[in-house]
């Protein structure tokens, strides 16, 4: 077998420069020493300047961290803290805050989370975006941004600033509201790089395929961002548009950017000069050994406005063992397949995730999105699937409900619930036109309380 050579991720040299290493090459030892120093600085800064952390971190100032493992002695911060005490978490005056992002918590009773960023905090994001986009973009490229970009400081606006630094031409299109209109803009602008939301990019690709590829696209590379990405979405987009698909892992809480794939496509390389990662057991809160799947916990290392210390993300993944084929010493996070809160019960010790539904349903012809709703009565678990199809192109005639039930029953958790006679399923087809706008927010199985 011929061993393929991959270009080392540009994050390697960038981080080596950021940590002030005297070596020409990044080493884990130099990075660990930097992270330990930055962790202590962050803890001291937060304790001294934030009313929340002053009360939350009493142990954090009694003794210094002797090693990275000592961080596990400090308490977690959570979504609940952001919802209830967000302003108290600030370490600067509100006048120094340039951007406030409000995130609505899923469910009917959740309070919104607010994240606060200074100009310097946003500059950190632009700097990361610049390095990350250089993996798939070069000077002279036309990059269509199908992300929110209307407001100053929004993710699309920051990305555009990063692209300009690379010498690329950003095309701010915003999220998709009309599939045909967006497709025509891509054809007219001859964009050769595209950045967008996974389910929206899948819908656009399937619409392009269903419209018989009336005009050629110039696309060579696509970056998917803002939500977890199933393998089905990556494969379908790559197949239809005949381009290389990259995946980015980001969270607003972490300053929008966390990590990105390199050309080897074997996990996300993290911005380790700005973030420190732990993987914990979701139940016990204990740190897990390398390679084990658990909940990702981040601590910001360079943010001044609203640092987050041991923030529980709810995302489930692992740190991949071994080195990346690209040659970097940076850690790799495995693909985010689900969230802790996204595991829906189908009975005792039996759970269903949105990712499992994605893998089975999104490869079916004509389906550009779906919703899944779970409800419970005294006897049965009720699973309601609504499939959105491009019926303008006769795809509904080639897809039968029996085929949908067949692929659903191949999911282990659904098969087990059926064997236990606990589950009832209902599948519904919904016709959509070109003005259909796939969800721009994170997708999840909805639970109805009866």
C-alpha positions in Angstrom: 0.0 0.0 0.0 1.3 3.4 -0.9 1.5 5.8 2.0 0.0 9.2 1.2 1.8 12.3 2.4 -0.3 15.0 3.9 0.7 18.6 4.4 1.1 19.4 8.1 -1.8 21.5 9.5 -0.9 25.3 9.6 -2.2 25.3 13.1 1.1 23.6 14.1 3.5 26.5 13.3 0.8 29.1 14.3 0.5 27.7 17.8 4.3 27.2 18.1 4.6 31.0 17.4 1.8 31.9 19.8 3.3 30.1 22.7 6.7 31.8 22.2 8.6 28.5 21.7 12.3 28.8 21.2 12.2 25.7 19.1 11.6 25.7 15.4 9.2 22.8 15.9 6.2 22.5 18.2 6.6 20.0 21.0 4.1 18.6 23.5 6.4 19.6 26.4 6.5 23.3 25.3 2.8 23.3 24.8 2.1 21.7 28.2 4.3 24.3 30.0 2.5 27.1 28.2 -0.9 25.7 29.0 -0.1 25.3 32.7 1.1 28.9 32.8 -2.0 30.2 31.0 -4.4 28.1 33.1 -3.0 29.7 36.3 -3.2 33.2 34.7 -6.8 32.6 33.7 -7.8 31.3 37.2 -6.1 34.3 38.9 -7.6 36.8 36.5 -11.1 35.3 36.9 -10.9 35.1 40.6 -9.7 38.7 40.9 -12.1 40.3 38.4 -15.3 38.3 38.3 -17.9 38.2 41.2 -19.0 34.8 40.0 -15.6 33.2 40.0 -14.6 34.9 43.2 -17.3 32.8 44.9 -17.0 29.8 42.6 -13.3 29.2 42.8 -12.3 29.5 46.5 -9.8 26.7 46.1 -8.4 28.1 42.9 -6.3 30.7 44.7 -5.2 28.8 47.8 -2.6 26.9 45.9 -1.0 27.1 42.5 -1.4 24.4 39.9 1.6 22.1 39.9 0.6 20.2 36.8 -2.2 20.1 34.3 -3.9 17.3 36.1 -4.4 19.6 39.1 -7.1 21.5 37.1 -9.5 18.6 37.8 -9.7 19.8 41.5 -11.6 22.9 40.4 -15.4 22.9 40.0 -17.1 22.9 36.6 -19.0 25.7 35.0 -22.2 24.9 33.2 -25.0 26.1 31.0 -26.9 26.9 34.1 -24.2 29.3 35.3 -24.3 31.1 31.9 -28.1 31.4 32.1 -28.4 32.6 35.6 -25.1 34.5 36.3 -23.7 35.5 33.0 -23.1 39.1 33.9 -21.4 38.1 37.1 -18.9 36.1 35.1 -17.6 39.2 33.3 -14.0 40.2 34.1 -14.2 43.6 32.4 -16.7 46.4 32.4 -19.7 46.2 30.1 -18.3 49.1 28.2 -15.4 47.0 27.0 -17.7 44.4 25.6 -18.0 44.7 21.8 -20.3 41.7 21.0 -23.0 39.9 23.0 -24.4 36.6 21.6 -27.7 35.3 22.9 -28.3 31.5 22.6 -31.8 30.2 23.3 -31.7 27.0 25.3 -33.7 24.1 23.9 -36.9 23.3 25.6 -39.8 25.5 26.8 -38.4 26.6 30.2 -34.7 27.2 29.4 -33.4 30.7 29.9 -31.2 32.2 27.1 -27.4 32.0 27.5 -25.5 35.2 26.8 -21.8 35.2 25.9 -19.8 38.4 26.1 -16.7 39.2 23.9 -14.3 42.1 23.9 -12.6 43.4 20.7 -9.5 41.4 21.7 -11.5 38.2 22.2 -13.0 38.5 18.7 -9.5 39.2 17.3 -8.5 35.8 18.7 -11.4 34.2 16.7 -10.4 36.0 13.5 -6.8 34.9 13.9 -7.9 31.3 14.3 -10.3 31.5 11.3 -7.4 32.8 9.2 -5.2 29.9 10.0 -8.1 27.3 9.7 -9.3 28.6 6.3 -5.7 28.5 5.0 -6.1 24.7 5.0 -8.7 24.8 2.2 -8.3 28.4 0.9 -5.7 30.4 -0.9 -5.3 34.0 -2.1 -7.6 34.7 -5.1 -10.2 32.1 -4.1 -13.9 33.2 -4.1 -15.4 32.0 -0.8 -19.2 32.0 -0.4 -20.2 32.4 3.2 -23.6 30.8 3.9 -23.6 31.6 7.6 -25.1 34.5 9.6 -23.1 37.5 8.5 -25.5 40.5 8.7 -24.3 41.8 12.1 -20.9 43.1 12.9 -19.1 40.5 14.9 -21.3 37.6 13.7 -19.6 34.4 12.7 -19.9 35.2 9.0 -18.6 38.7 9.5 -15.5 37.5 11.4 -14.9 34.8 8.8 -15.0 37.4 6.1 -12.3 39.5 7.9 -10.2 36.4 8.2 -10.5 35.6 4.5 -9.5 39.1 3.5 -6.3 38.7 5.4 -5.6 35.6 3.4 -6.1 37.5 0.2 -9.3 35.6 -0.7 -12.6 37.2 -1.7 -15.4 36.6 0.8 -18.9 36.6 -0.6 -21.4 37.2 2.2 -24.6 35.4 1.3 -26.0 34.5 4.7 -28.0 31.4 5.6 -30.2 29.8 2.9 -33.8 31.0 2.5 -34.3 29.9 -1.0 -32.4 27.0 -2.6 -32.8 28.1 -6.2 -31.8 31.6 -5.5 -28.7 30.5 -3.5 -27.7 28.1 -6.3 -27.9 30.8 -8.9 -25.7 33.1 -6.8 -23.1 30.4 -6.6 -23.2 29.9 -10.4 -23.0 33.7 -11.1 -20.2 34.4 -8.6 -18.2 31.2 -9.5 -17.4 30.6 -5.9 -14.8 27.8 -5.6 -15.0 27.5 -1.8 -18.1 27.3 0.3 -18.7 27.6 4.0 -22.1 26.6 5.4 -24.3 24.7 7.8 -24.3 20.9 7.2 -28.0 20.3 6.7 -28.3 23.4 4.5 -25.4 22.3 2.4 -26.9 18.9 2.0 -30.2 20.4 0.9 -28.4 22.6 -1.6 -26.5 19.7 -3.0 -29.6 17.5 -3.4 -31.4 20.4 -5.0 -28.6 20.9 -7.5 -28.7 17.2 -8.3 -32.5 17.1 -8.7 -32.4 20.1 -11.0 -30.3 18.1 -13.4 -27.2 20.2 -12.9 -28.3 22.8 -15.3 -25.1 24.8 -15.0 -21.6 23.8 -13.7 -20.3 24.9 -10.4 -16.8 26.0 -9.7 -16.7 24.4 -6.2 -13.6 22.6 -5.2 -13.8 22.6 -1.4 -16.5 23.0 1.3 -16.3 23.6 5.0 -19.2 22.5 7.2 -19.7 24.3 10.5 -22.1 25.2 13.4 -23.6 21.8 14.0 -22.4 18.2 14.2 -21.8 16.5 10.9 -22.9 12.9 10.1 -20.8 10.8 7.8 -23.9 10.6 5.5 -24.0 14.3 5.0 -20.2 14.4 4.2 -20.5 11.6 1.7 -23.6 12.9 0.0 -22.3 16.4 -0.4 -18.9 15.2 -1.7 -20.6 12.7 -4.1 -23.0 15.2 -5.6 -20.8 18.3 -5.8 -17.6 16.3 -6.5 -15.5 18.4 -4.1 -13.5 17.8 -0.9 -15.5 18.3 2.3 -13.9 19.6 5.5 -15.5 19.6 8.9 -15.1 22.4 11.6 -16.0 22.0 15.3 -17.0 25.2 16.9 -19.0 26.5 19.8 -20.1 30.0 20.6 -19.0 29.5 24.2 -15.5 28.8 23.0 -15.3 31.8 20.8 -16.9 30.1 17.8 -13.8 28.1 16.8 -12.5 24.9 18.5 -10.9 22.8 15.9 -10.7 21.8 12.2 -9.7 18.9 10.1 -6.5 18.9 8.1 -6.2 17.3 4.7 -5.9 13.8 6.3 -9.5 14.1 7.6 -8.8 12.1 10.7 -10.1 14.3 13.5 -10.2 18.0 14.5 -6.9 19.7 15.4 -7.6 22.1 18.2 -6.5 25.7 18.8 -4.5 24.5 21.8 -2.9 27.8 22.5 -6.4 29.3 23.3 -8.2 26.3 24.8 -7.4 23.5 27.2 -9.5 20.3 26.8 -10.5 17.6 29.3 -12.7 14.5 28.7 -14.8 13.5 31.6 -17.3 10.8 32.6 -20.6 12.5 32.2 -22.0 10.8 35.3 -19.1 11.0 37.7 -17.3 14.0 36.4 -14.0 12.2 36.6 -11.3 12.6 33.9 -11.1 9.7 31.5 -8.0 8.1 30.0 -6.8 9.0 26.5 -9.0 7.4 23.8 -12.2 6.9 25.9 -15.4 8.6 24.9 -16.8 11.2 27.3 -18.1 14.7 27.7 -15.8 17.5 26.4 -14.8 20.1 29.0 -13.0 23.3 27.9 -11.1 26.0 29.7 -10.3 29.2 27.8 -6.7 30.3 28.1 -6.6 33.7 26.5 -10.0 35.3 26.8 -10.3 38.3 29.0 -14.0 39.4 28.8 -15.7 36.2 29.9 -13.3 33.4 30.5 -14.8 29.9 31.0 -13.2 27.5 33.4 -13.9 23.8 33.1 -17.0 24.5 31.0 -19.1 21.3 30.4 -20.1 21.4 26.7 -22.5 18.4 26.6 -20.7 17.2 23.5 -19.6 13.5 23.5 -16.3 12.6 21.9 -12.7 11.5 22.7 -9.1 12.5 22.1 -7.8 10.2 19.4 -4.7 8.3 20.4 -1.6 8.4 18.2 -0.3 11.0 15.9 -2.1 12.5 12.8 -0.7 11.4 9.4 0.0 15.1 8.7 2.8 15.0 11.2 1.6 17.5 13.8 1.9 16.9 17.6 -1.4 18.6 18.2 -4.2 16.6 19.7 -7.1 15.4 17.6 -10.8 15.3 18.7 -12.8 12.5 17.2 -15.9 13.5 15.2 -18.8 14.8 17.4 -21.6 12.4 16.9 -24.0 13.3 19.6 -24.7 15.4 22.7 -25.2 14.2 26.2 -28.7 15.8 26.2 -29.5 14.4 22.8 -29.6 10.7 23.8 -33.4 10.0 23.8 -34.7 7.0 25.8 -36.4 4.2 24.0 -36.8 2.1 27.1 -34.4 0.8 29.8 -30.7 1.2 28.8 -31.8 1.9 25.2 -31.1 5.3 23.6 -31.6 6.9 20.2 -29.6 9.9 18.8 -30.1 12.3 16.0 -26.8 11.2 14.5 -28.1 7.6 14.1 -31.2 8.9 12.3 -29.1 11.1 10.0 -26.9 8.2 8.9 -29.9 6.2 7.8 -32.3 8.8 6.5 -30.2 11.5 4.8 -28.8 9.1 2.1 -32.3 8.3 0.9 -33.3 10.0 -2.5 -34.9 13.4 -2.3 -34.7 13.9 1.5 -33.2 17.2 2.4 -34.1 17.4 6.0 -36.4 15.7 8.6 -37.7 16.2 12.1 -38.0 13.6 14.8 -40.4 13.8 17.7 -40.6 11.4 20.7 -43.6 11.2 23.0 -44.6 8.7 25.7 -48.0 7.3 26.7 -48.9 4.7 29.4 -47.9 1.8 27.1 -45.9 2.9 24.1 -43.0 5.1 23.0 -44.2 7.1 20.0 -41.6 8.1 17.3 -42.9 10.6 14.7 -40.7 11.2 11.7 -41.5 14.0 9.2 -39.4 13.8 6.0 -39.0 16.9 3.8 -38.7 16.0 0.1 -38.0 17.8 -3.1 -41.3 16.8 -4.6 -41.0 19.3 -7.4 -38.6 16.9 -9.0 -40.8 13.8 -8.6 -38.6 12.3 -5.8 -41.6 11.3 -3.8 -42.5 8.7 -6.5 -39.2 6.9 -6.0 -39.4 6.8 -2.2 -41.9 4.6 -0.4 -42.7 4.7 3.3 -41.9 1.0 3.5 -38.3 1.9 2.5 -38.1 4.4 5.3 -39.5 2.0 7.9 -36.9 -0.6 6.7 -33.9 1.7 7.2 -35.2 2.9 10.6 -35.6 -0.7 11.8 -31.9 -1.2 11.1 -31.0 1.1 13.9 -30.1 -1.0 16.9 -32.1 1.0 19.5 -35.2 1.0 17.4 -34.9 -2.7 16.7 -34.6 -3.4 20.4 -37.6 -1.2 21.2 -39.6 -3.1 18.6 -38.5 -6.4 19.9 -39.7 -5.3 23.4 -43.0 -4.2 21.8 -42.5 -0.7 23.3 -42.3 1.4 20.1 -44.8 2.8 17.6 -43.5 4.7 14.6 -45.2 7.1 12.2 -43.6 8.4 9.0 -44.9 11.4 7.1 -43.8 12.9 3.8 -43.9 16.7 3.5 -43.5 18.3 0.1 -41.2 21.4 0.0 -40.4 23.9 -2.7 -37.3 26.0 -3.5 -38.1 28.5 -0.7 -37.7 25.8 1.9 -35.1 26.8 4.4 -33.5 23.9 6.3 -32.8 24.6 9.9 -29.9 26.9 10.7 -29.9 26.0 14.4 -28.6 22.8 16.0 -30.9 19.9 15.2 -32.1 17.5 17.8 -34.9 15.0 18.6 -37.7 16.8 20.2 -39.5 15.3 23.3 -43.2 16.1 23.7 -44.6 15.9 27.2 -48.2 14.7 27.2 
